[in-house]
Amino acid sequence: MTANTPLVFKAIRSSHPRSTAEREAILANPGFGKYFTDHMVSIDWTVEKGWYDPQVKAYGPLSLDPAASVLHYAQEIFEGLKAYRHADGSIWSFRAEQNAARMQRSAHRLALPELPTELFLESIKQLVTMDALWVPSAPETCLYLRPFSIANENFLGVRAAQKAAYYVIASPVGPYFAKGVAPVSIWLVEDYSRAAHGGTGAAKCGGNYAASLLPQQEAYANGCSQVLFLDAQEGKYLEELGGMNIFLVKKDGTLVTPELTGSILEGVTRASIIQLAKDRGHKVEERKISIDEWRQGMASGEFTEAFACGTAAVVAPIAALKGRGFIAGDESAPAGKLTMALRQELTDIQYGRLPDRHGWLKRLV
Ligand SMILES: *Cc1c(COP(=O)(O)O)cnc(C)c1O
């Protein structure tokens, strides 16, 4: 961080915010990622100036030159975190400094400039303060925050751009499982990999998602809501879902999750679940898990639960694994007990219903 990094945001209130009636209608049924608040953050960057001109301003379209590098070489990264309204009306973030640090790691991998943690945290605070009325208060609702950064030098040469920008937009979201937490089936994809050794798997970049959409369509076509990717080298070991990490639970209560190998995204939810499980006295193994071990373990009763986790869904119980010519597990099985207990504990901490014993929350408003 340079000495003159600007922490003072220029705040320009929207001249056309949504009316109270419009906002309340949206907050009553927000869905996920469909509606956006009245404001957004932008910070510009050039090689010469570093980060400059931080602003909170009216939400609206970006103006990009057709030659902007992001449109051609996908030099783009993003983050996802939430702002939670507590019963007393206050608004809090959850481990946001972890998202700031991860965004720096993603930026490094994609040869984008690293935004200092202080500036990341201040950008979140500025936007949530400006749009505080957009943070819903109904149970399990929140304001989803989407920081992202793009290369926007107008140049078709292939090299790291010398001009970039950082933005934050915000979207009120309803409960991820509108009809109560329901177990999902996941699809084992065999023809495609998500991330190779030395690739961008550990970076949160749009390119990873672009590559996951075709297998995701295959999952939908087979009645599954998510894809499970195996390692690209041997096609043998569990890695993660398109946008969530995975955990298995053994009958003795041990949690098992794929170790971080560089091709898996290091989820904040994953790290939090590991901590909460250890606090409860469960053993947690971070190691290689082969697809055969899981399938055989499901059949023998050694593995009794499985779940996916990430900021959006928090914890999504997995009932069954489907693949070409097989179903493992029981599609109509109820959510696992430990799965649901961990989900409950984590959301209770996030919404201020349990003490924040690890210091994970920061008050925004
Ligand atoms: C964001 C993301 C996750 C989950 O990370 P959280 O910090 O828990 O939200 C997992 N896998 C991928 C590929 C992701 O992009």
PDBQT file of the ligand as one rigid body, heavy atoms in Angstrom, charges set to zero:
ROOT
HETATM    1  C1  LIG A 401     -16.542 -18.637  -3.947  1.00  0.00    +0.000 C 
HETATM    2  C2  LIG A 401     -16.306 -20.090  -4.182  1.00  0.00    +0.000 A 
HETATM    3  C3  LIG A 401     -16.424 -21.051  -3.161  1.00  0.00    +0.000 A 
HETATM    4  C4  LIG A 401     -16.925 -20.732  -1.778  1.00  0.00    +0.000 C 
HETATM    5  O1  LIG A 401     -16.190 -19.771  -1.120  1.00  0.00    +0.000 OA
HETATM    6  P1  LIG A 401     -16.832 -18.967   0.099  1.00  0.00    +0.000 P 
HETATM    7  O2  LIG A 401     -15.760 -18.042   0.531  1.00  0.00    +0.000 OA
HETATM    8  O3  LIG A 401     -17.166 -19.976   1.128  1.00  0.00    +0.000 OA
HETATM    9  O4  LIG A 401     -18.040 -18.289  -0.427  1.00  0.00    +0.000 OA
HETATM   10  C5  LIG A 401     -16.104 -22.365  -3.461  1.00  0.00    +0.000 A 
HETATM   11  N1  LIG A 401     -15.722 -22.721  -4.702  1.00  0.00    +0.000 NA
HETATM   12  C6  LIG A 401     -15.620 -21.831  -5.710  1.00  0.00    +0.000 A 
HETATM   13  C7  LIG A 401     -15.201 -22.309  -7.040  1.00  0.00    +0.000 C 
HETATM   14  C8  LIG A 401     -15.907 -20.495  -5.481  1.00  0.00    +0.000 A 
HETATM   15  O5  LIG A 401     -15.809 -19.634  -6.493  1.00  0.00    +0.000 OA
ENDROOT
TORSDOF 0
